[in-house]
Amino acid sequence: MAFIKVENFLQKLRKFSQAEDLGPKAVSVIKNKFPNAKLEAKIKNRVLYLSELSPALKNEIFLRKHEILSELKDTLGPKAPEEINFQKF
């Protein structure tokens, strides 16, 4: 029985496990539009989850949702979120 080196197997899987955190980049895009915004963001399954928002800021983000998503797509490329959700993560 031939033994396969574990190192070779792990190299194949490494490309899947290197998920970078895009939350801070998304926060910077939103802070460009709303400089005084205090928020936390996380991107999971191409959904941008925002928390720690005031109700007024939620409404403003909702009204400019398409504009923000298009700017995120320009900034983040193919990993950009397709939806914005205001639930806690």
C-alpha positions in Angstrom: 0.0 0.0 0.0 1.5 3.3 -1.0 1.5 6.1 1.5 0.6 9.6 0.5 2.4 12.4 2.2 0.1 14.4 4.4 1.8 17.5 3.2 0.7 17.0 -0.4 -2.9 16.5 0.7 -2.8 19.6 2.9 -1.5 21.7 0.1 -4.5 20.8 -2.0 -6.8 21.9 0.8 -4.9 25.1 1.7 -6.5 27.1 -1.0 -10.0 26.5 0.5 -9.0 27.4 4.1 -7.4 30.7 3.3 -10.5 32.8 3.7 -9.6 36.4 4.4 -11.7 38.6 6.5 -13.4 41.2 4.3 -15.4 42.8 7.1 -12.9 45.7 7.7 -12.8 46.5 4.0 -16.6 46.6 3.9 -16.6 48.9 7.0 -14.2 51.3 5.3 -16.5 51.5 2.2 -19.5 52.3 4.4 -17.5 54.8 6.5 -16.6 56.7 3.2 -20.3 57.3 2.8 -21.1 57.8 6.5 -18.0 59.1 8.3 -19.5 59.1 11.8 -20.8 55.6 11.6 -20.0 53.2 14.4 -20.6 49.6 13.2 -19.2 46.1 13.0 -19.3 44.0 9.8 -18.8 40.5 8.8 -19.2 38.8 5.4 -20.4 35.3 5.4 -21.8 33.4 2.4 -21.8 36.6 0.3 -24.0 38.4 2.8 -22.8 41.5 4.6 -23.9 41.3 8.2 -23.9 44.7 10.0 -24.4 45.2 13.8 -24.1 47.9 16.4 -26.1 50.3 14.2 -28.4 53.1 15.1 -31.9 53.0 13.6 -31.2 56.1 11.5 -28.1 54.6 10.1 -29.9 51.4 9.2 -32.5 53.4 7.3 -29.8 55.4 5.4 -27.9 52.2 4.5 -31.2 50.6 3.4 -32.0 53.6 1.1 -28.5 53.5 -0.4 -28.2 49.7 -0.5 -27.7 49.3 -4.3 -25.1 52.1 -4.3 -23.2 50.5 -1.4 -23.3 47.0 -2.9 -22.0 48.2 -6.3 -19.2 50.1 -4.6 -18.4 46.9 -2.6 -18.3 44.9 -5.8 -15.8 47.4 -7.3 -13.7 47.3 -4.2 -13.8 43.6 -3.2 -14.2 42.0 -6.6 -15.8 38.5 -7.0 -16.0 38.0 -3.2 -18.2 41.0 -2.7 -21.5 40.5 -0.9 -24.8 40.4 -2.8 -27.0 41.3 0.2 -27.0 43.4 3.3 -28.4 42.0 6.5 -28.8 43.9 9.8 -28.8 41.0 12.2 -26.2 40.4 14.8 -23.6 37.9 13.8 
